Amino acid sequence: MKANALDIMNLSRIFVEWKKFVTARKPECCNVHPTIAQSWLRCLEAGVNPYNTKAQPLLDKRILNKVLEEKEELIKIAKPFMANLYKFVKGSGFVVVLTNEHGYIMEMFGDEGNLHNPMTQDFVQGASWCEEEAGTNAIGTALIIGEPIQVSGAEHFCQKYHCLTCSAAPIFDSNGRTIGILDMSGASHASHLHTLGIVVAAAEAIMAQLSIRIKNHELALANKRLTNFFNTVSDGVLIIDRNEVIIEMNPAAKIMLGKTENVLGMPVNRLFDNRTSLKGKKLTINEPYSDVEIMVDTKNGLCHCVASGEPIVNEQGVVTGGVIILRPIKQVQNLVNRFSGYYATLQFSDIIGESEQIREAIRLATLTASTSSNILLQGESGTGKEIFAQAIHNRSTQHGGPFIALNCGAIPRELIGSELFGYEDGAFTGAKRGGKPGKFELASGGTLFLDEIGDMPLEQQTALLRVIQEKKVARIGSDKMIPVNVRLICATNKNLLQEVDKGSFRQDLFYRLNVISITIPPLRNRAEDIPLLFAYFMEKISRDWGYSFCVEPEVVEYLIQYNWPGNVRELQNVVERAASIAETGIITLHHLPAEIYAPSLYASSPEPLQTMEILDCREQRQQLAKDAEKVKIRNMLNTYAGNVSQVARELGVSRKTLYNKMRTYAIHN
């Protein structure tokens, strides 16, 4: 690199301008490039001595080591590019320098005698080349302006560096922040315009390599996350190639399928053996699908799963493989049960009563709850058989499983089989597409409560007996046997032995269900519990409605004397009726039904009058229900300060429905 006569003349002119500036100390007195003039002014304001001959200050060794440690990756990436850059100037006295974002030298390449060369002796590791220390120079000025720059000869603010030409370019991170400076410096008479271009190209190459390193790090991190997910996710995952052959499976899939040695390399449809809910169709990866039921024979028995598939498509839109997610049907059912209300909330503590009969029933139920035996709950309608069933479930070892209740008397006889055992796709006219699991499948791992078991049709009793014996269920329209683990609790208000004698209930099923029999006493046999139940229901209504009630003492006396044919359920309805029509909040005898506060008058009425009263009673009940709803809405609006949205949420209705009810009942908010 040799300077021509024009360059020498230019350097001389700049020296004259520098001399004028440092003498007059006014920027308008010099005719140099604006960037250089602005740098000179900054140096002047910073108190830099243009005639300073001292060596540049060095970083403390401990601090320098910390800087080198923090910038280890940048130095490691930059060194090969610095070495290639140095090859062009080797032996010419030039040095190639890398600094951090504060101008401290971290790495350099140079000839062996550079440390003794007056021009380059200040280029040592740890030396500061910021403008405040070294005046105008390529490194310090590039840090401030954030752009590549070449500073030659007298453009340097300090006279001792007039012998140098320096070319520097900033190195930026992915966020555009300066993280270092690449510089090449040597004798000013050897300056060349192309020098800066070479330095800029090297800096850009370093930044490109940094970007590649970051991308590789991000890819490695993403791959590690995916690998961890693949290995730890509880669902089974199968990866298949474009030919639908299994090439990889995660640990959960190995456990789920119970086999590993022959699965890899197997076509996925051979694994499933076409035992899917797609009626013989294959699981293809050409398009996504979800929640397809499959059956897989494993060494641990039949694995019943749902499968979801997603194709893997390359940049050209060609399917190159796919992913299949397997989830045990039991997990899906537990999730459905959880969000469908198939769980028990009541405990033994929710059973109100201190009478000997109810305490004996609770004691027997508590003792048998921890067993797996079938339980038969006997008692009149309204005695609270489902409360006992939920309490038994919550005390059992299967309390974490679902609690499924089915009223056998409330379902048409032709539908009870599909409700209990489920059905396959197309099993009968009107069957849901894809089929539907029955209550036995949904209750697997938990409790199935069959209320009014005495009303079950004989043909379904036979199927129920088979499921109890084999602990397997087959859906209607299918021959596949699905294992089920169900605790069975049945309830009836009938005398099943009499039903057996009449031939309407199977004797063998009766003895299967009647392993443990618990009789729940009617309310008339535990009169001492009536005040407790009345107080409990009153407190609950007061809490739900946000309204306090007063009760006249004689009300409870009449309640105790009543026969309660509807048992606890009837008492609860009576309490709600009284609270609904007690406009002043004081419950008196006249807020009770006539059959309670005037039993003699009610019983002595002529039969036609009783018939009329029964007909009128239906209309009265409807009106009372409306009155109760009106009072409840008004009280809740008062409780929530007229917040219609909050009241609607509490009532479980939409805002529009609530506004319609308010309009019907003439409630003004």
URSULRA-V318967 format. One record per residue. N is the residue number from 1. SS is DSSP state (helix for helix, strand for strand, loop for the rest). OMEGA is omega as a letter, one per 40 degrees, with the letter a starting at -180 (none if undefined). Layout:
# URSULRA-V318967
N SS OMEGA
N SS OMEGA
This chain:
# URSULRA-V318967
1 loop a
2 loop i
3 loop i
4 loop a
5 helix a
6 helix i
7 helix a
8 helix i
9 helix a
10 helix i
11 helix i
12 helix i
13 helix a
14 helix i
15 helix i
16 helix i
17 helix i
18 helix a
19 helix i
20 helix a
21 helix a
22 helix i
23 helix a
24 helix a
25 loop i
26 loop a
27 helix a
28 helix a
29 helix a
30 loop a
31 loop i
32 loop i
33 loop a
34 helix a
35 helix i
36 helix i
37 helix i
38 helix i
39 helix i
40 helix a
41 helix i
42 helix i
43 helix i
44 helix a
45 helix i
46 helix i
47 loop i
48 loop i
49 loop a
50 loop a
51 loop a
52 loop a
53 loop a
54 loop i
55 loop a
56 loop i
57 loop a
58 strand i
59 loop i
60 loop a
61 helix a
62 helix i
63 helix i
64 helix i
65 helix i
66 helix i
67 helix a
68 helix i
69 helix a
70 helix a
71 loop a
72 helix a
73 helix i
74 helix a
75 helix a
76 helix a
77 helix a
78 helix a
79 helix i
80 helix i
81 helix i
82 helix i
83 helix i
84 helix i
85 helix a
86 helix a
87 helix a
88 loop a
89 loop a
90 loop i
91 loop a
92 loop a
93 loop i
94 loop i
95 strand i
96 strand a
97 strand i
98 strand i
99 strand i
100 loop a
101 loop i
102 loop i
103 loop i
104 strand a
105 strand i
106 strand a
107 strand i
108 strand i
109 strand i
110 strand i
111 loop a
112 helix a
113 helix a
114 helix a
115 helix i
116 helix i
117 loop a
118 loop a
119 loop a
120 loop a
121 loop i
122 loop i
123 loop i
124 loop a
125 loop i
126 loop a
127 strand a
128 strand i
129 loop i
130 loop a
131 helix a
132 helix a
133 helix a
134 helix a
135 loop i
136 loop i
137 loop a
138 helix a
139 helix a
140 helix a
141 helix i
142 helix i
143 helix a
144 helix a
145 helix i
146 loop a
147 loop i
148 loop a
149 strand i
150 strand a
151 strand a
152 strand i
153 helix a
154 helix i
155 helix i
156 loop a
157 loop i
158 loop a
159 helix a
160 helix a
161 helix i
162 loop i
163 loop a
164 strand i
165 strand a
166 strand i
167 strand a
168 strand i
169 strand i
170 strand i
171 strand a
172 strand i
173 loop a
174 loop i
175 loop i
176 loop i
177 loop i
178 strand i
179 strand i
180 strand i
181 strand i
182 strand a
183 strand i
184 strand a
185 strand i
186 strand a
187 strand a
188 helix a
189 helix i
190 helix a
191 loop i
192 loop a
193 helix a
194 helix a
195 helix a
196 helix i
197 helix i
198 helix a
199 helix i
200 helix i
201 helix i
202 helix i
203 helix i
204 helix i
205 helix i
206 helix i
207 helix i
208 helix i
209 helix i
210 helix i
211 helix i
212 helix i
213 helix i
214 helix i
215 helix i
216 helix i
217 helix i
218 helix i
219 helix i
220 helix i
221 helix i
222 helix i
223 helix i
224 helix i
225 helix i
226 helix i
227 helix i
228 helix i
229 helix a
230 helix a
231 helix a
232 helix a
233 loop a
234 loop i
235 loop i
236 strand a
237 strand i
238 strand i
239 strand a
240 strand a
241 strand a
242 loop i
243 loop i
244 loop i
245 strand a
246 strand a
247 strand i
248 strand i
249 strand a
250 loop a
251 helix a
252 helix i
253 helix i
254 helix i
255 helix a
256 helix a
257 helix i
258 loop i
259 loop a
260 loop a
261 loop a
262 loop a
263 loop i
264 loop a
265 loop a
266 loop i
267 strand a
268 helix a
269 helix i
270 helix i
271 helix a
272 helix i
273 loop i
274 loop i
275 loop a
276 strand i
277 loop i
278 loop i
279 loop i
280 loop i
281 loop a
282 loop i
283 loop a
284 loop i
285 loop a
286 loop i
287 loop a
288 loop i
289 strand a
290 strand i
291 strand i
292 strand a
293 strand i
294 strand i
295 strand i
296 strand i
297 strand i
298 strand i
299 loop i
300 loop a
301 strand a
302 strand i
303 strand a
304 strand a
305 strand i
306 strand a
307 strand i
308 strand a
309 strand i
310 strand i
311 strand i
312 strand a
313 strand i
314 loop a
315 loop i
316 loop i
317 loop a
318 loop i
319 strand a
320 strand a
321 strand a
322 strand i
323 strand i
324 strand i
325 strand i
326 strand i
327 strand i
328 strand a
329 helix a
330 helix i
331 helix i
332 helix a
333 helix i
334 helix i
335 helix i
336 helix a
337 helix a
338 helix a
339 helix i
340 loop i
341 loop i
342 loop i
343 loop a
344 loop a
345 loop a
346 loop i
347 loop i
348 helix i
349 helix i
350 helix i
351 loop a
352 loop i
353 loop i
354 loop a
355 loop a
356 helix a
357 helix a
358 helix i
359 helix i
360 helix i
361 helix i
362 helix i
363 helix a
364 helix i
365 helix i
366 helix a
367 helix a
368 helix a
369 helix a
370 loop i
371 loop i
372 loop a
373 loop i
374 loop a
375 strand i
376 strand i
377 strand a
378 strand i
379 loop i
380 loop i
381 loop i
382 loop a
383 loop i
384 loop a
385 helix a
386 helix i
387 helix i
388 helix a
389 helix i
390 helix a
391 helix i
392 helix i
393 helix a
394 helix i
395 helix a
396 loop i
397 loop a
398 loop a
399 loop i
400 loop i
401 loop a
402 loop i
403 strand a
404 strand i
405 strand i
406 strand i
407 strand a
408 loop a
409 loop a
410 loop a
411 loop i
412 loop a
413 loop a
414 loop a
415 loop a
416 helix i
417 helix i
418 helix i
419 helix a
420 helix a
421 helix a
422 strand i
423 strand i
424 loop i
425 loop i
426 loop a
427 loop i
428 loop a
429 loop a
430 loop i
431 loop a
432 loop a
433 loop a
434 loop a
435 loop a
436 strand i
437 strand i
438 loop a
439 helix i
440 helix i
441 helix a
442 helix a
443 loop a
444 loop a
445 loop a
446 loop a
447 strand i
448 strand a
449 strand i
450 strand i
451 strand a
452 loop a
453 helix a
454 helix a
455 helix a
456 loop i
457 loop a
458 helix a
459 helix i
460 helix i
461 helix i
462 helix i
463 helix i
464 helix i
465 helix a
466 helix i
467 helix a
468 helix a
469 helix a
470 helix a
471 loop i
472 strand a
473 strand i
474 strand i
475 loop i
476 strand a
477 loop a
478 loop i
479 loop i
480 loop i
481 strand a
482 strand i
483 strand i
484 loop i
485 loop a
486 loop i
487 strand a
488 strand i
489 strand a
490 strand i
491 strand i
492 strand i
493 loop i
494 loop i
495 loop a
496 helix i
497 helix i
498 helix i
499 helix i
500 helix i
501 helix a
502 helix i
503 loop i
504 loop i
505 loop a
506 loop a
507 helix a
508 helix i
509 helix i
510 helix a
511 helix i
512 helix a
513 helix a
514 loop i
515 loop i
516 strand a
517 strand i
518 strand i
519 strand i
520 loop a
521 loop i
522 loop a
523 helix a
524 helix i
525 helix i
526 loop a
527 helix a
528 helix i
529 helix a
530 helix i
531 helix i
532 helix a
533 helix i
534 helix i
535 helix i
536 helix a
537 helix i
538 helix i
539 helix i
540 helix i
541 helix i
542 helix a
543 helix a
544 helix a
545 helix a
546 loop a
547 loop a
548 loop i
549 loop i
550 strand a
551 strand i
552 loop a
553 helix a
554 helix i
555 helix a
556 helix i
557 helix i
558 helix i
559 helix a
560 helix a
561 helix a
562 loop a
563 loop i
564 loop i
565 loop i
566 loop i
567 helix a
568 helix i
569 helix i
570 helix i
571 helix i
572 helix i
573 helix i
574 helix i
575 helix a
576 helix i
577 helix a
578 helix a
579 helix a
580 helix a
581 helix i
582 loop a
583 loop a
584 loop a
585 loop i
586 strand a
587 strand i
588 loop i
589 helix a
590 helix i
591 helix i
592 loop i
593 loop a
594 helix a
595 helix i
596 helix a
597 helix i
598 loop a
599 helix a
600 helix i
601 helix a
602 helix a
603 helix a
604 helix a
605 loop i
606 loop a
607 helix i
608 helix i
609 helix i
610 helix i
611 helix i
612 helix i
613 helix i
614 helix i
615 helix i
616 helix a
617 helix a
618 helix i
619 helix i
620 helix a
621 helix i
622 helix i
623 helix i
624 helix i
625 helix i
626 helix i
627 helix a
628 helix i
629 helix i
630 helix i
631 helix a
632 helix i
633 helix a
634 helix a
635 helix a
636 helix i
637 helix i
638 helix a
639 helix a
640 loop i
641 loop i
642 loop a
643 loop a
644 helix a
645 helix a
646 helix i
647 helix i
648 helix i
649 helix a
650 helix a
651 helix a
652 loop i
653 loop i
654 loop i
655 helix a
656 helix i
657 helix a
658 helix i
659 helix i
660 helix i
661 helix i
662 helix i
663 helix a
664 helix a
665 loop i
666 loop i
667 loop i
668 loop a
669 loop none
